[in-house]
């Protein structure tokens, strides 16, 4: 297990994922030259995504910190982000054991065709499943129950990953790809329900997507200009009390032009990464014509981060999140690190809404409200585990939480397992089995229903 963790830490996703793509190409009998080309294109794309997010985050984080202080949030739980959460998950005893177990389990499920999603290509995000298992083990001291939770949670996430695979890959223009990160696909059932409800309430009539904005506002609707305007507004709000200082205007304009740059550059990098799957897509289509299976490669959510509607929705969520943290009764969390990552959380909602920012933003708000309550519930357990593995509690906070540990679905499943009641756990398992059988028997019907409640006016990222 330690060797596998060392390999993961040493090579990282930018090396591991291209290797997986190369091996898939070879397995599908694609010639070596094309396989190497696909792997290098994937590596270039992934490094490009890292460069964008690594540059953008330090620019936007100080503005977000100012907004948090401006909101005067004085709550006992501090959000410490996914990076610290991953460290905590992989530092627990059960985390070390399950690095290898989950990898073997995912390969097995794919091999027996239980799932059509090849999840090992997004191996790093297993920390999300490990975290829930660690929390259950902390409460129950039952290794078998915690192990079952992680394996069962993995199966649930693979089901929802396959449910949204067609919509996500179509919208973002990455053929044969889907999200499988548990903290993302755990939101799928709620996003699907909200998407249908909002469609019936007429949210589709408000076509707030980059293409329509561009048509109505001319050059002001260009994604690069939208990025500048949204970044400017974010910087302005963060520096509202110090507008007379020249340093504040420097930060406002830096945030504006950086956001604009992300909007302009991201689609170009996205097209490079998408090109890495052209050989696999072609081989897969030939295989399907001969009666082969349709399958998807699990990819990191960084692939959709900077898409115009996605990044815009994520940035617009920041002030709403702070307001919600302030006014929602029972919330005890100060959201900080999660604020710069809302674009990741917006991807599924944007894909389901086909770029409708208005619709996706409402979905984001509803789901985040639930996350605040789940996070508030698990904060005491999360804090104790963090202290056990040597994480220092920052500032004057009494407790900490990572919003990976605030996923609504996985949180509710973990709460059910905490009861140790066979009847309650059995009901949860039966609900999964019913959904699994229904989806497998009615896959086309489910996908058609999802498409029906999506808009169709937005230009895909691949065509941007």
C-alpha atoms as one frame of an Amber mdcrd trajectory, in Angstrom:
protein
   0.000   0.000   0.000   2.810   2.393   0.875   4.478   1.622  -2.472   1.280
   2.481  -4.374   0.911   5.719  -2.416   4.554   6.576  -3.170   3.946   5.990
  -6.886   0.853   8.220  -6.772   2.712  10.987  -4.957   5.757  10.724  -7.224
   4.164  10.707 -10.655   0.833  12.472 -10.090  -2.165  12.639 -12.417  -0.205
  14.351 -15.189   1.861  11.193 -15.662  -0.484   8.472 -14.439  -3.488   9.411
 -16.619  -1.492   9.549 -19.905  -0.012   6.138 -19.057  -3.524   4.769 -18.543
  -4.626   6.283 -21.868  -1.606   4.721 -23.604  -2.417   1.297 -22.140  -6.075
   1.620 -23.142  -4.992   2.452 -26.701  -2.739  -0.596 -26.835  -5.498  -2.793
 -25.384  -7.854  -1.514 -28.102  -5.242  -2.421 -30.748  -4.517   1.186 -31.719
  -1.055   1.457 -33.273   1.793   2.515 -31.002   2.401   5.842 -32.781  -1.194
   6.983 -32.230  -1.138   5.638 -28.678   1.956   7.676 -27.824   0.458  10.760
 -29.465  -2.766  10.359 -27.452  -0.820   9.998 -24.203   1.315  13.097 -24.858
  -1.729  15.178 -25.845  -3.410  14.138 -22.590  -0.294  15.090 -20.596  -0.067
  18.494 -22.313  -3.755  19.138 -21.656  -3.545  18.158 -17.991  -0.471  20.316
 -17.428  -2.290  23.177 -19.147  -5.255  22.779 -16.781  -2.877  22.778 -13.810
  -1.149  25.926 -15.047  -4.477  27.734 -15.331  -5.831  26.724 -11.921  -2.466
  27.152 -10.163  -2.200  30.696 -11.503  -5.838  31.633 -11.039  -6.276  30.385
  -7.462  -3.595  32.648  -5.850  -5.156  35.633  -7.631  -8.711  34.978  -6.527
  -8.005  33.644  -3.013  -7.023  37.023  -1.438 -10.213  38.570  -2.825 -12.260
  35.731  -1.339 -10.520  36.182   2.033 -11.500  39.848   2.004 -15.107  38.936
   1.218 -15.178  36.508   4.163 -13.885  39.235   6.496 -16.326  41.735   5.010
 -19.200  39.334   5.787 -18.117  39.279   9.475 -18.704  35.530   9.755 -17.916
  34.410  13.284 -18.636  30.685  13.263 -16.756  27.850  15.021 -15.971  25.644
  11.985 -13.415  26.636   9.343 -13.394  25.148   5.841  -9.812  24.004   5.169
 -10.180  22.789   1.585  -9.817  19.577  -0.390  -6.010  19.468  -0.244  -5.946
  19.160   3.545  -8.890  16.745   3.377  -6.975  14.447   1.014  -3.963  14.466
   3.355  -6.219  13.530   6.272  -7.905  10.698   4.335  -4.660   9.121   3.155
  -3.063   9.485   6.593  -5.599   7.330   8.432  -5.007   3.619   9.051  -7.982
   2.561   6.967  -6.966   5.006   4.246  -3.611   3.345   3.741  -5.246  -0.085
   3.472  -7.906   0.967   0.989  -5.698   2.728  -1.562  -5.003  -0.647  -3.163
  -8.350  -2.263  -2.307 -10.400   0.364  -4.124  -8.149   0.215  -7.177  -8.576
  -3.576  -7.446 -12.317  -3.283  -6.776 -12.793  -0.682  -9.539 -10.875  -2.749
 -12.101 -12.956  -5.793 -11.118 -16.307  -3.973 -11.525 -15.253  -2.712 -14.941
 -13.953  -6.113 -16.040 -17.206  -7.930 -15.173 -19.194  -5.109 -16.881 -20.959
  -4.088 -13.676 -20.052  -0.563 -14.717 -19.061   1.014 -18.018 -16.916   3.641
 -16.285 -13.179   2.967 -15.957 -12.629   4.700 -12.618  -8.917   3.878 -11.929
  -7.898   6.663 -14.349  -9.084   9.127 -11.677  -7.458   7.207  -8.843  -6.626
  10.227  -6.669 -10.229  11.082  -5.928 -10.618   7.819  -4.012  -9.653   9.862
  -0.954 -13.267  11.024  -0.842 -14.516   7.458  -0.288 -11.695   6.755   2.162
 -12.651   9.816   4.198 -16.215   8.567   4.768 -14.894   5.136   5.733 -12.485
   6.753   8.176 -15.279   8.736   9.820 -17.469   5.650  10.152 -14.563   3.673
  11.626 -13.861   6.527  14.062 -17.452   6.308  15.361 -18.087   2.537  15.270
 -14.548   1.018  15.507 -15.910  -1.557  13.068 -13.419  -2.154  10.233 -15.767
  -4.472   8.310 -18.626  -1.970   8.350 -16.329   0.880   7.304 -14.906  -1.258
   4.515 -18.393  -2.133   3.273 -19.337   1.559   3.304 -16.401   2.461   1.056
 -17.075  -0.344  -1.416 -20.806   0.335  -1.446 -20.223   4.082  -1.802 -17.941
   3.350  -4.745 -20.707   1.349  -6.461 -23.243   4.124  -5.893 -20.880   6.721
  -7.356 -20.123   4.574 -10.393 -23.850   4.264 -11.085 -24.383   8.033 -11.056
 -21.164   8.591 -12.987 -22.583   6.444 -15.782 -25.976   8.171 -15.585 -24.484
  11.586 -16.402 -21.691  10.324 -18.680 -23.432  11.106 -21.966 -24.556  14.592
 -20.886 -21.207  15.594 -19.360 -19.087  14.316 -22.250 -21.417  15.882 -24.822
 -21.500  19.302 -23.191 -17.777  19.607 -22.460 -16.712  17.991 -25.718 -14.571
  15.203 -24.216 -15.674  11.997 -25.992 -15.921   8.804 -23.929 -15.185  10.711
 -20.694 -17.123  11.283 -17.504 -16.682  12.431 -13.908 -16.391   9.799 -11.196
 -15.106  11.806  -8.202 -17.426  10.799  -5.311 -17.726  14.349  -3.999 -18.988
  15.412  -7.444 -21.206  12.550  -8.648 -22.695  12.267  -5.157 -24.657  15.394
  -6.103 -26.125  13.819  -9.250 -29.484  12.584  -7.841 -30.249  16.007  -6.367
 -29.077  17.788  -9.517 -31.305  15.581 -11.692 -34.348  16.308  -9.540 -33.637
  20.042  -9.421 -33.080  20.141 -13.187 -36.505  18.610 -13.865 -38.283  20.771
 -11.265 -36.693  23.977 -12.560 -37.584  23.039 -16.144 -41.227  22.582 -15.138
 -41.125  25.935 -13.319 -39.951  27.663 -16.505 -36.263  28.211 -15.738 -35.417
  27.178 -19.306 -37.160  30.299 -20.566 -34.400  32.439 -19.051 -31.635  31.642
 -21.522 -28.647  33.025 -19.636 -25.864  31.202 -21.470 -22.702  32.497 -23.186
 -24.113  32.092 -26.699 -27.313  34.059 -26.021 -25.416  36.701 -24.063 -23.067
  37.076 -27.015 -25.990  37.485 -29.432 -27.760  40.097 -27.315 -24.752  42.081
 -26.103 -22.393  41.785 -29.053 -18.744  41.976 -28.040 -19.815  42.318 -24.375
 -21.099  38.763 -24.610 -17.720  37.331 -25.574 -16.519  34.854 -22.892 -13.306
  36.863 -22.483 -15.311  40.050 -21.794 -17.722  38.199 -19.518 -14.713  36.955
 -17.576 -13.387  40.486 -17.222 -16.755  41.833 -16.008 -17.366  39.007 -13.521
 -13.782  39.185 -12.216 -14.072  42.962 -11.880 -17.296  42.678  -9.874 -15.769
  40.048  -7.594 -12.707  42.201  -6.965 -14.888  45.275  -6.427 -17.014  43.530
  -3.789 -13.939  42.185  -2.003 -12.331  45.648  -1.882 -15.541  47.588  -1.261
 -14.344  49.151   1.997 -10.957  50.223   0.616 -11.808  51.653  -2.795  -9.791
  54.803  -2.125  -6.537  52.799  -1.984  -4.638  52.314  -5.235  -3.629  48.776
  -4.132  -7.303  47.806  -4.070  -7.765  48.869  -7.683  -4.652  46.949  -8.604
  -6.200  43.812  -7.116  -9.587  44.502  -8.749  -8.096  44.852 -12.225  -5.724
  41.906 -11.738  -8.677  39.695 -10.795 -10.606  40.963 -13.822  -7.891  40.353
 -16.428  -6.902  36.995 -14.911 -10.498  35.744 -15.033 -10.703  37.018 -18.602
  -7.526  35.130 -19.501  -8.873  31.870 -18.058 -12.044  32.234 -20.157  -9.980
  32.831 -23.309  -7.236  30.227 -22.833  -9.144  27.326 -21.291 -11.117  26.242
 -24.420  -7.868  25.980 -26.386  -6.318  23.692 -23.785  -9.596  21.792 -23.597
  -9.412  21.068 -27.320  -5.864  19.676 -26.895  -7.008  17.270 -24.191 -10.098
  16.283 -26.191  -7.851  15.405 -29.144  -6.116  12.780 -27.004  -9.316  10.720
 -27.069  -9.882  10.798 -30.840  -8.179   7.429 -31.405 -10.002   5.806 -28.484
 -13.336   7.217 -29.673 -12.790   5.935 -33.192 -11.798   2.466 -31.961 -14.714
   2.422 -29.510 -17.227   3.301 -32.245 -15.894   0.494 -34.440 -16.169  -1.892
 -31.513 -19.766  -0.829 -30.791 -20.744  -1.437 -34.428 -19.496  -5.002 -33.971
 -21.582  -5.404 -30.830 -19.000  -4.174 -28.313 -19.785  -2.189 -25.160 -19.958
   1.572 -24.767 -17.674   2.722 -21.968 -16.202   5.903 -20.479 -12.874   6.937
 -19.005 -13.129   8.682 -15.628 -11.382  12.069 -15.729 -10.560  14.798 -13.251
 -13.034  17.649 -12.822 -10.298  20.136 -13.793 -11.290  19.448 -17.407 -14.407
  21.584 -17.129 -13.252  24.228 -14.639 -12.573  27.112 -17.019 -15.408  26.607
 -19.504 -17.228  29.942 -19.896 -20.581  29.126 -18.282 -18.975  26.905 -15.641
 -16.428  29.422 -14.378 -18.990  32.243 -14.486 -21.446  30.202 -12.404 -18.716
  29.222  -9.948 -17.649  32.825  -9.386 -21.232  34.057  -9.062 -21.775  31.438
  -6.338 -19.180  33.030  -4.032 -21.290  35.931  -2.674 -24.379  33.702  -2.476
 -22.422  31.136  -0.435 -21.311  33.772   2.062 -24.842  35.094   2.432 -26.178
  31.566   2.976 -23.511  30.811   5.590 -24.577  33.956   7.421 -28.373  33.533
   7.318 -29.062  29.770   7.342 -30.149  28.702  10.849 -28.063  25.876  12.251
 -25.051  26.417  10.022 -21.752  26.591  11.929 -19.280  26.661   9.002 -17.277
  29.558   7.622 -16.811  28.613   3.933 -13.361  29.726   2.787 -11.349  27.257
   0.706 -14.422  25.896  -1.079 -15.260  29.331  -2.488 -12.530  29.251  -5.120
 -13.574  25.758  -6.175 -17.234  26.324  -6.961 -16.542  26.018 -10.686 -15.684
  22.353 -10.091 -18.962  21.833  -8.245 -20.899  23.617 -10.985 -19.854  21.265
 -13.788 -22.608  18.674 -13.448 -25.270  21.343 -13.025 -24.018  23.325 -16.017
 -23.905  20.183 -18.148 -27.450  19.218 -17.158 -28.645  22.769 -17.872 -26.611
  22.828 -21.098 -24.873  26.064 -20.192 -27.852  27.898 -18.672 -26.099  29.915
 -15.949 -29.366  31.017 -14.317 -30.637  27.455 -13.939 -27.298  26.023 -12.818
 -26.798  28.788 -10.243 -30.130  27.954  -8.569 -29.124  24.283  -8.517 -25.756
  25.217  -6.984 -27.419  27.292  -4.278 -29.844  24.515  -3.292 -27.145  21.839
  -3.155 -24.725  24.066  -1.230 -27.398  24.702   1.412 -27.604  20.965   2.018
 -23.809  20.717   2.117 -23.622  23.341   4.855 -25.879  21.226   7.069 -24.092
  17.933   6.313 -20.746  19.629   6.957 -22.002  21.093  10.220 -23.072  17.613
  11.360 -19.765  15.920  10.530 -17.429  18.746  11.646 -16.797  17.357  15.183
 -15.821  13.908  13.803 -13.746  15.396  11.000 -11.870  17.609  13.476 -11.006
  14.710  15.792  -9.683  12.647  12.881  -7.676  15.644  11.651  -6.092  16.057
  15.090  -5.291  12.343  15.271  -3.262  12.481  12.055  -1.433  15.638  13.149
  -3.290  18.411  11.316  -3.040  21.730  13.164  -6.284  23.655  13.607  -5.712
  27.093  12.034  -6.413  30.399  13.727  -9.002  30.586  16.481 -11.278  27.951
  14.981 -12.729  25.329  17.296 -13.313  22.826  14.492 -12.494  22.271  10.812
 -14.171  20.650   7.821 -13.435  20.028   4.162 -16.436  20.279   1.853 -15.480
  16.920   0.383 -16.798  15.695   3.748 -20.035  17.599   3.210 -21.434  15.691
   0.252 -25.152  15.240   0.849 -25.663  11.735  -0.567 -22.530  10.136   0.876
 -23.145  11.944   4.148 -26.677  10.536   4.438 -25.458   7.039   3.528 -22.748
   7.281   6.204 -25.282   8.442   8.794 -27.423   5.394   7.940 -24.381   3.099
   8.396 -23.578   4.783  11.723 -26.816   3.391  13.149 -25.380  -0.150  12.659
 -29.011  -1.147  12.134 -29.197  -3.980   9.562 -32.713  -2.925   8.526 -31.735
   0.674   7.752 -28.532  -0.360   5.959 -30.492  -3.028   4.066 -33.024  -0.448
   2.860 -30.182   1.753   1.565 -28.660  -1.191  -0.302 -32.044  -2.202  -1.769
 -32.649   1.354  -3.000 -29.316   1.215  -4.827 -30.097  -2.185  -6.369 -33.500
  -0.962  -7.603 -31.926   2.122  -9.220 -29.113   0.041 -10.700 -31.483  -2.498
 -12.300 -33.805   0.223 -13.575 -30.939   2.148 -15.191 -29.394  -0.928 -16.805
 -32.762  -1.974 -18.270 -33.833   1.533 -19.285 -30.549   3.275 -20.059 -31.725
   4.907 -23.283 -34.948   6.102 -21.636 -33.019   7.630 -18.709 -30.562   9.398
 -21.020 -33.385  10.675 -23.241 -35.187  12.066 -20.172 -32.025  13.879 -19.047
 -31.602  15.329 -22.541 -35.248  16.394 -22.611 -34.801  18.602 -19.567 -31.591
  20.183 -20.837 -31.384  23.319 -22.973 -29.937  23.183 -26.460 -28.880  26.714
 -27.256 -25.315  26.704 -25.987 -22.190  26.199 -28.108 -20.103  23.251 -26.903
 -16.645  23.913 -25.585 -15.201  21.805 -28.393 -16.580  24.292 -30.906 -15.518
  27.397 -28.977
